[in-house]
């Protein structure tokens, strides 16, 4: 049995224009998946879809802000219209933050983090699940962070949102398991992406490397490989789990 045979499936990948999301979109397309790339970065998103198509894959771009239920519905409707079904949802879109003492965080900073990193996946699941329920099949992967497990210094809002995604994943997995829908989460470590050095907490890689037995920072493909496993038949009995592909980081 070819456990990685995903030919003809349809996936929505949020934040798919660059970094981890792009790597996921490329890998899924390489395994025969029709990919709908959702992002607020239109030029990068269109370029990503064109690149995948040029390599023989199937991909389209749909501008989508995960804080907008209307745009999420439009993206989901686009997937159904173009490819006839929605099998896979990768909730990858998210934001980070520079470090702030908790008592200095504003309501706007806290709410923005929750709206994108926690409510965004909820918004998309709420729209996608009815389609998966009708099919009696679906794979949902929520992209979280190792910061949600151990906490991050001066990033209480970020850590809280990412930890909340663990609880949401586990609850939704229990709810949807009888319907043939798997829901899992990846606690992403520090990963080499265009955003890696954008925030101040990612600035000291040498200190980070001391904690990683494999001796290197994660690459986007490391995360994409984990996603591939979680959306394939190889993980048919895996749901409600938080996986940590972190090179053995303690």
Secondary structure, 3 states (H helix, E strand, C coil): CCCCCCCCCEEEEECCCCHHHHHHHHHHHHCCCEEEEEECCHHHHHHHHHHHHHCCCEEEEEECCCCCHHHHHHHHHHHHHHHCCCCEEEECCCCCCCCCCHHHCCHHHHHHHHHHHCHHHHHHHHHHHHHHHHHCCEEEEEEEECHHHHCCCCCHHHHHHHHHHHHHHHHHHHHHHHHCEEEEEEEECCEECCCCCCCHHHCCHHHHHCCCCCCCCEEHHHHHHHHHHHHCHHHCCCCCCEECCCCCCC
